[in-house]
C-alpha cells in the first residue's frame, strides 16, 4: 500500500501545476485588461482637452503611467526641424529642474529621434553612440524608450521615457502601448491646433473690428496705434510691441509707439534698416522671424535693447505697390515658443487691416486740416472785408473830427486813439497773413512748425503736450531764429520722452517784439547729476550764437523747467 502513495500524488501535483499556470494566465489576462483599460482612459483623457498646453501635459503624464516609467518627457520640435522648442517633464520637481538648468534643445540622444523619427529602446542609454551624458545635478538614468509623435504627416515631437520601475528595461508591450498613445496624441494635438487656430483667427477679427470702430468713432491716430499694439500683444502672447514708421527720407524707421516691457529708449527712437529685424521686414515687405532676438547674429544692431527677451516677429504694415509704410514688431519672453507659420497668416492679415486703418486715419487728419484751412480762409476774409474796413473808417472819422476839437487834451486823446486803431489794423493784417498760410508753406510759419513738432512728440511721450503761443510769431521772428527755435523745441521734447518719465509737458512760445522765448516744463524725474549733457550743450550753443540765454532749472514742485530766450533785434 505504501508503494501506491507516490502514484496517488502524481495527479494532485499535475493539477496544482495546471492551476498555477491557469492562475498565471489569468493574472496576465487581468494585467492586459487593466493596461488596455488604462490606455483607453489615457486616450480619452488626452482627447478631452482642447488647450494645446494641457493636451501636451496630459500626454506625457499618461505615457509615464502606462509604461510605469520613473521619468517622462515630451519634446516639441521647433520650426527649424533640428531642435526642440518646448520640453515638458514628469518625475522632476521644480527645485530639481532649477538645479539642472535650461531645458535640452535636442542634442545627443534626444536629437537622435529628431534625426531618425523611429522607436528607440535601450537597456542602457549611456552606451548609445549619440549619448553625450547628463548635465550636473541631473539624476542618473539607464533604461530608455523613445517614440515620435506624428500629426498627420508631420513629426510634431517625441516622447521620452526612462528608468522603468521594477524591471530590467522596457519591453515590446511598453513600446506597443506608447505607440498607440502616440497615435491618439497626434489626433488630439491636431484637434487642439485647429481649435487654437480658430480661436486665434476669431480674436484677430474681433480686434480688427474694434480698431475700425475706434477709428470711425473719432479716436486719434495715436489711440488707434496704441490699440493695435495692445491687441497684437494680447493675442500673440508677446511681451512687448513696437509700431515703427518709415522716415521721410527712407533712411530708417522711427518708433511711433511702444507698448509693454521697458519703455526706456524705445519711444521716438530711430531704428536703422541694416542690422535690425524691423528693417529687414520693411525692406523685404514680408514677415521676418527670429528665435532669439537678443542673440540673433543676423540683427546685431540695437540687440542690447532686447536683452532678456526671446522670439520675435516683424510684420510689414501696408504692402501696396511694393511700398511699406511701417512695421509691427512683436517680441516674446525668453524661453517662450517661437512664432510659427500658423501664427503668421492671421497676424499678416491683421497687419494689413491695421495699415488700412492708419491710412484712413491719415486721410481723415488731412481732411480735418483742409477743413481748418478753409475755415481760416473764411475768417481771414471776414476780418479783411468787415473788421479792417470798419476800423479804418472809424479811424478816418476820428481823424477828421479831431480838427473840430478845440481842447488840446481832447484832440491828443483822439489822435492817440487813431494811432491805436492803426496798430490794431496791423495786428489783424498779420493774423490774416498767418491764417492764409497753406499746407505748401507750412514749413515757413513758426506757429505751424511748432504745432507740428508738438504733434510728433505725442507718440513718443504717450500723451499730448500742452502748447500755448502768443505774439506775432510768424512775422516778427526771423527765419534763422525760427529754425533754431524749432530744433530746440524738438530736442527738449525728445529729452522729456527719453529721460523725464513725465506725465505732463507744457510748452509756451511767446514773441514780445523784442525777444522770443520758449519754455518747456515737465513733471518728470529731473536731470540726473551724472547724466549726458551733449544735447543740453547744443541748446546752450544755439542760444549763445543768437545772443540769447539758456537755463535749465528744477521747480520746487519737481520736474524740469527749460527756458530758451533770444532777442529779435540781434
C-alpha positions in Angstrom: 0.0 0.0 0.0 2.9 2.4 0.7 4.2 1.9 -2.8 0.9 3.3 -4.2 1.2 6.6 -2.3 3.6 8.3 -4.9 1.3 7.2 -7.7 -1.7 8.8 -6.0 0.1 12.1 -5.5 1.0 12.5 -9.3 -2.4 13.5 -10.4 -2.5 16.0 -7.5 0.9 17.6 -8.5 -0.2 17.9 -12.1 -3.4 19.5 -11.0 -1.5 22.0 -8.9 0.8 22.9 -11.8 -2.2 23.3 -14.1 -3.9 25.5 -11.6 -0.8 27.6 -11.1 -0.4 28.0 -14.9 -4.0 28.9 -15.1 -3.7 31.5 -12.4 -0.6 33.0 -14.2 -2.6 33.2 -17.4 -5.5 34.8 -15.6 -3.1 37.3 -14.0 -1.6 38.1 -17.4 -5.0 38.5 -18.9 -6.1 40.7 -16.0 -2.9 42.8 -16.3 -3.5 43.1 -20.0 -7.1 44.0 -19.4 -6.1 46.6 -16.8 -3.4 48.0 -19.1 -5.9 48.2 -22.0 -8.3 49.9 -19.7 -5.7 52.4 -18.6 -4.7 53.0 -22.2 -8.4 53.8 -23.1 -8.6 56.1 -20.1 -5.4 57.8 -21.2 -6.7 58.3 -24.8 -10.0 59.7 -23.5 -8.2 62.0 -21.1 -5.9 63.3 -23.8 -8.7 63.7 -26.4 -10.9 65.6 -23.9 -8.6 68.6 -23.8 -8.7 71.4 -26.3 -6.0 73.7 -25.0 -2.7 72.6 -26.6 -0.6 73.1 -23.5 -3.0 70.9 -21.4 -3.0 68.3 -24.2 0.8 68.0 -24.1 0.8 67.8 -20.4 -1.8 65.0 -20.4 0.2 63.1 -23.0 3.5 63.0 -21.0 1.7 62.2 -17.8 -0.2 59.3 -19.4 2.9 57.9 -21.0 4.7 57.8 -17.6 1.8 55.9 -16.1 1.2 53.4 -18.9 4.9 52.5 -19.2 5.5 52.7 -15.4 8.4 55.0 -16.0 10.2 57.0 -13.3 10.8 59.9 -15.7 9.0 61.0 -18.8 9.3 64.0 -21.2 7.7 65.3 -24.3 9.9 67.4 -26.6 8.2 69.6 -29.3 10.3 70.1 -32.4 10.8 73.7 -33.4 10.2 75.3 -36.8 13.7 74.6 -37.9 13.1 70.9 -37.6 16.5 70.3 -35.9 15.9 71.3 -32.3 13.3 71.3 -29.5 11.3 74.4 -28.9 9.4 73.0 -25.9 10.2 70.4 -23.3 7.7 69.1 -20.7 8.8 66.8 -18.0 7.3 64.4 -15.4 9.2 63.0 -12.4 11.3 66.1 -11.6 10.1 68.8 -9.2 10.7 72.5 -9.8 13.7 72.6 -7.4 15.4 69.7 -9.3 14.7 71.4 -12.7 16.1 74.7 -11.4 19.3 72.9 -10.3 19.8 71.2 -13.7 19.5 74.4 -15.6 18.0 75.1 -19.1 15.9 72.5 -20.8 17.6 70.5 -23.5 17.4 71.7 -27.1 17.7 68.4 -28.9 21.3 67.4 -28.9 22.8 63.9 -28.1 20.4 61.1 -27.6 17.3 63.3 -27.7 18.4 64.6 -31.1 18.7 61.0 -32.4 14.9 60.7 -32.5 14.7 64.1 -34.2 17.1 62.9 -37.0 15.6 59.4 -37.1 12.0 59.5 -36.1 11.6 55.8 -35.3 11.0 53.9 -32.0 14.2 53.6 -29.9 14.5 51.2 -27.0 17.7 50.9 -24.9 18.6 48.9 -21.8 21.5 51.3 -21.0 21.2 54.7 -22.7 24.8 55.7 -21.7 26.1 53.0 -24.1 24.5 54.6 -27.2 26.9 56.3 -29.5 24.8 59.5 -29.6 24.7 59.8 -25.8 26.7 62.8 -24.5 26.0 62.4 -20.8 23.8 64.4 -18.4 24.4 67.8 -17.0 25.3 68.4 -13.4 22.6 67.7 -10.8 20.8 65.5 -13.4 19.5 62.2 -12.0 21.2 59.1 -13.4 19.1 57.2 -16.0 19.6 53.8 -17.6 16.7 52.2 -19.5 15.2 54.3 -22.3 12.2 54.3 -24.6 11.6 57.0 -27.2 8.9 57.3 -29.8 7.9 60.0 -32.3 4.5 61.7 -32.1 3.2 62.4 -35.6 0.4 64.9 -36.5 -0.7 63.7 -40.0 2.5 63.5 -42.0 4.4 65.9 -39.7 6.6 64.8 -36.8 5.4 67.1 -34.0 7.7 65.9 -31.3 9.0 62.9 -29.3 8.0 61.0 -26.2 11.0 60.1 -23.9 10.7 57.6 -21.1 13.5 56.4 -18.8 14.0 54.1 -15.8 11.1 51.6 -15.9 10.1 50.7 -12.3 10.7 47.1 -11.1 12.1 45.8 -14.4 15.3 45.5 -16.3 14.0 47.6 -19.1 11.1 48.5 -21.4 9.6 45.6 -23.4 7.6 45.1 -26.6 4.3 45.7 -24.7 5.5 49.0 -23.4 6.5 50.1 -26.9 3.2 48.9 -28.3 1.2 50.8 -25.7 3.1 54.0 -26.0 2.9 53.8 -29.8 -0.8 53.5 -29.5 -0.9 56.5 -27.2 1.3 58.5 -29.7 -1.2 57.9 -32.4 -4.1 59.1 -30.2 -1.8 62.0 -29.1 -1.3 63.1 -32.7 -5.1 63.3 -33.3 -5.6 65.2 -30.0 -2.7 67.7 -30.9 -4.2 68.2 -34.3 -7.6 69.0 -32.9 -6.1 71.3 -30.3 -4.2 73.1 -33.0 -7.3 73.5 -35.2 -9.3 74.8 -32.2 -6.4 77.2 -31.2 -6.1 78.4 -34.7 -9.9 79.1 -35.0 -9.9 80.9 -31.7 -6.9 83.0 -32.7 -8.5 83.9 -36.0 -11.7 84.9 -34.2 -9.7 87.1 -31.8 -7.8 88.8 -34.7 -11.1 89.5 -36.5 -12.6 90.9 -33.3 -9.5 93.1 -32.8 -9.7 94.4 -36.3 -13.4 95.2 -35.9 -12.6 97.0 -32.6 -9.9 99.1 -34.3 -12.3 100.1 -37.1 -14.9 101.1 -34.6 -12.5 103.2 -32.6 -11.3 104.9 -35.8 -14.8 105.6 -37.1 -15.9 106.9 -33.7 -13.3 109.7 -33.9 -10.3 108.4 -32.0 -7.0 109.9 -32.7 -4.3 108.2 -34.7 -2.2 107.7 -31.6 -5.1 106.0 -29.8 -5.6 103.7 -32.8 -1.9 102.8 -33.0 -1.8 102.1 -29.2 -4.9 99.8 -29.6 -3.1 97.9 -32.5 -0.1 97.3 -30.4 -2.1 96.3 -27.3 -4.3 93.8 -29.2 -1.3 92.3 -31.0 0.4 91.6 -27.7 -2.7 90.2 -26.1 -3.5 87.8 -29.0 0.1 86.7 -29.9 1.3 86.4 -26.3 4.1 88.9 -26.9 5.7 90.7 -24.0 6.1 94.0 -25.9 5.2 95.6 -29.2 6.6 98.5 -31.2 4.9 100.3 -34.1 7.5 101.8 -36.4 7.0 104.1 -39.5 9.4 104.8 -42.3 11.3 108.1 -42.0 10.5 110.7 -44.7 13.9 110.3 -46.4 13.6 106.5 -46.3 16.9 106.1 -44.4 15.4 104.2 -41.4 12.4 103.7 -39.1 11.1 105.7 -36.2 9.3 104.1 -33.3 5.9 105.8 -33.2 4.6 103.9 -30.3 5.8 101.3 -27.8 3.7 99.0 -25.7 4.6 96.7 -22.8 8.1 95.9 -21.4 10.6 98.6 -20.5 9.8 101.7 -22.5 13.1 103.4 -21.8 14.8 104.4 -25.0 12.1 102.9 -27.2 9.5 105.5 -28.0 10.6 108.0 -30.6 13.9 106.1 -31.2 15.3 105.8 -34.8 16.0 102.3 -36.0 18.3 101.6 -38.9 17.3 99.4 -41.8 20.5 97.4 -41.7 21.1 95.0 -38.9 17.6 95.1 -37.5 14.7 92.7 -37.8 12.3 95.6 -38.4 14.5 97.0 -41.2 14.6 93.5 -42.8 10.8 93.2 -42.7 10.5 96.7 -44.2 13.0 96.0 -47.0 11.5 92.6 -47.9 7.9 93.6 -47.5 7.3 90.2 -45.7 7.2 88.9 -42.1 10.6 88.1 -40.6 11.1 85.9 -37.5 13.9 85.4 -35.0 14.1 82.5 -32.5 16.1 84.8 -30.1 16.3 88.4 -31.0 18.9 89.4 -28.4 21.3 86.7 -29.7 20.4 86.6 -33.4 23.6 87.3 -35.4 21.6 88.5 -38.3 20.4 91.5 -36.4 23.2 92.9 -34.3 22.0 96.5 -34.3 20.3 97.6 -31.0 20.4 93.9 -29.8 21.1 95.1 -26.3 17.7 96.6 -26.2 16.1 93.1 -26.3 18.3 91.5 -23.6 16.3 89.1 -21.6 13.7 88.6 -24.3 13.3 85.8 -26.8 11.5 85.0 -30.1 10.3 87.9 -32.2 8.5 88.6 -35.5 8.4 91.8 -37.5 5.4 92.3 -39.8 5.2 95.0 -42.5 2.4 97.5 -42.4 0.9 98.5 -45.8 2.5 96.5 -48.6 0.6 98.1 -51.5 2.6 98.5 -54.8 5.8 97.2 -53.2 5.9 100.1 -50.6 5.9 99.5 -46.9 4.6 102.3 -44.6 5.8 100.8 -41.4 6.5 97.7 -39.3 4.8 96.0 -36.3 7.4 94.3 -34.1 6.3 91.7 -31.5 8.7 90.1 -29.0 8.0 87.3 -26.6 9.8 86.4 -23.4 12.9 84.3 -23.1 12.2 80.6 -23.4 8.7 81.1 -24.9 7.7 79.4 -28.2 8.8 80.8 -31.5 6.4 82.4 -33.9 5.1 79.7 -36.3 3.8 79.8 -39.8 0.3 79.1 -38.5 0.5 82.3 -36.5 1.9 84.4 -39.3 -1.0 84.2 -41.7 -3.7 85.7 -39.4 -1.1 88.2 -38.0 -0.2 89.4 -41.5 -3.9 89.8 -42.3 -4.3 91.8 -39.1 -1.3 94.0 -40.0 -2.9 94.7 -43.4 -6.1 95.8 -41.8 -4.1 97.9 -39.3 -2.2 99.6 -42.1 -5.6 100.4 -43.8 -6.9 101.8 -40.5 -3.8 104.0 -40.2 -4.2 105.1 -43.8 -7.8 106.1 -43.1 -6.6 108.0 -40.0 -4.1 109.9 -42.1 -6.8 110.7 -44.7 -9.2 111.9 -42.0 -6.5 114.1 -40.5 -5.8 115.6 -43.9 -9.5 116.3 -44.3 -9.6 117.9 -40.9 -6.6 120.0 -41.7 -8.2 121.0 -45.0 -11.4 122.0 -43.2 -9.3 124.0 -40.7 -7.6 125.8 -43.6 -10.9 126.6 -45.3 -12.2 127.9 -42.0 -9.1 130.1 -41.7 -9.7 131.4 -45.2 -13.3 132.3 -44.2 -12.1 134.0 -41.0 -9.4 135.9 -42.9 -11.9 137.2 -45.5 -14.3 138.3 -42.8 -11.6 140.1 -40.9 -10.3 141.8 -44.0 -13.7 142.7 -45.5 -15.5 143.6 -42.3 -13.3 144.3 -39.3 -10.4 146.1 -41.0 -12.7 148.2 -43.2 -14.8 149.3 -40.3 -11.8 150.0 -38.1 -10.2 152.0 -41.0 -13.4 154.0 -41.5 -13.6 154.7 -37.7 -10.0 155.9 -37.7 -10.7 158.2 -40.6 -13.8 159.6 -38.9 -11.9 160.3 -35.7 -9.0 161.9 -37.5 -11.4 164.2 -39.4 -13.3 165.0 -36.2 -10.1 166.0 -34.3 -9.9 169.2 -36.5 -13.1 170.5 -34.8 -11.9 169.8 -31.3 -10.6 173.0 -29.7 -9.4 171.5 -26.4 -5.8 170.4 -26.9 -6.0 167.4 -24.4 -9.1 166.0 -26.1 -7.6 166.4 -29.5 -4.5 164.5 -28.4 -6.6 161.7 -27.0 -8.5 161.3 -30.2 -5.2 161.2 -32.2 -3.8 158.5 -29.9 -7.0 156.5 -30.4 -6.4 156.8 -34.2 -2.9 155.5 -33.6 -4.1 152.6 -31.6 -6.6 151.8 -34.4 -3.8 151.8 -36.9 -1.7 149.4 -34.7 -4.8 147.1 -34.3 -5.2 147.0 -38.1 -1.5 146.0 -38.4 -2.0 143.2 -35.9 -5.2 141.9 -37.7 -3.4 142.0 -41.0 -0.5 140.0 -39.5 -3.1 137.5 -38.2 -4.7 137.3 -41.6 -1.4 136.5 -43.1 -0.8 133.7 -40.7 -4.3 132.3 -41.3 -3.8 132.2 -45.0 -0.6 130.1 -44.8 -1.3 127.0 -47.0 -0.1 123.5 -46.4 2.6 124.0 -49.0 4.1 126.9 -46.9 3.5 125.4 -43.5 7.2 124.8 -43.0 7.8 128.6 -43.2 5.4 129.6 -40.4 6.8 129.3 -36.9 3.3 128.7 -35.4 2.6 125.8 -37.8 6.1 124.3 -37.4 5.8 124.4 -33.6 2.4 122.7 -33.7 3.8 120.0 -36.0 6.8 119.3 -33.6 4.4 119.0 -30.6 2.1 116.7 -32.5 5.0 114.4 -33.5 6.1 114.2 -29.8 2.6 112.8 -28.9 3.5 109.2 -29.8 6.9 109.4 -28.1 5.6 110.8 -24.9 2.4 108.7 -24.8 0.3 111.8 -24.3 -0.3 115.2 -25.9 1.9 118.1 -24.6 0.1 121.3 -23.8 1.0 124.2 -26.2 0.4 127.9 -25.8 1.6 130.6 -28.3 1.5 134.4 -28.0 2.6 137.3 -30.2 3.4 137.7 -33.9 5.5 134.6 -34.2 5.1 134.3 -38.0 6.0 137.9 -38.8 8.4 139.1 -36.1 10.6 136.1 -35.7 13.3 135.9 -38.5 13.6 132.5 -40.4 17.0 131.8 -39.0 15.9 132.3 -35.4 12.7 130.2 -36.2 14.9 127.3 -37.4 16.9 127.3 -34.2 13.8 127.5 -32.1 12.1 124.6 -33.8 15.3 122.5 -33.3 15.4 123.4 -29.6 11.8 122.5 -29.2 12.3 119.1 -30.8 15.3 118.3 -28.7 13.6 119.4 -25.5 10.5 117.2 -26.2 12.8 114.3 -27.2 14.7 114.6 -23.9 11.4 114.6 -22.0 10.3 111.4 -23.8 13.6 109.6 -23.3 14.6 110.6 -19.8 12.0 112.5 -17.9 9.3 109.7 -17.4 6.9 112.6 -17.2 3.1 112.5 -17.2 2.7 116.2 -18.2 4.6 118.5 -20.5 3.7 122.2 -21.1 5.2 124.2 -23.9 5.0 128.0 -24.1 6.1 130.1 -27.1 6.0 133.9 -26.9 7.1 136.8 -29.1 7.1 140.2 -27.4 8.5 142.3 -30.3 12.0 142.5 -28.7 12.6 138.8 -28.0 11.2 135.3 -28.5 11.0 133.0 -25.5 10.5 129.2 -25.4 9.7 127.4 -22.1 9.2 123.6 -21.7 8.2 122.3 -18.3 7.6 118.7 -17.3 6.7 116.9 -14.0 9.3 114.1 -14.5 12.3 112.9 -12.5 14.5 115.8 -13.5 18.0 115.8 -14.9 20.4 113.3 -13.2 23.6 114.7 -11.9 25.8 112.4 -13.9 23.5 112.3 -17.0 24.7 113.0 -20.5 24.9 116.8 -21.3 25.7 116.8 -25.0 22.1 117.7 -26.0 21.9 120.4 -23.5 25.2 121.9 -24.6 23.7 122.1 -28.1 20.7 124.1 -26.9 23.0 126.4 -25.0 25.3 126.9 -28.0 22.3 127.8 -30.2 21.2 130.4 -27.7 24.7 131.9 -27.4 25.1 132.0 -31.2 22.0 134.2 -31.4 22.9 136.4 -28.4 20.3 134.8 -26.1 20.3 132.7 -22.9 19.5 129.2 -22.0 18.7 127.9 -18.4 17.6 124.6 -17.0 16.2 124.6 -13.5 14.3 122.3 -11.2 11.0 123.9 -10.0 10.0 123.4 -6.3 7.2 121.1 -7.3 9.6 118.8 -9.2 10.4 118.1 -12.8 12.4 120.3 -15.1 11.9 123.8 -16.5 13.7 124.8 -19.7 13.9 128.4 -20.7 15.4 129.5 -24.1 15.3 133.2 -24.9 16.7 135.0 -28.0 16.5 138.8 -28.8 14.8 139.6 -32.1 17.0 142.6 -32.9 20.2 140.5 -33.0 
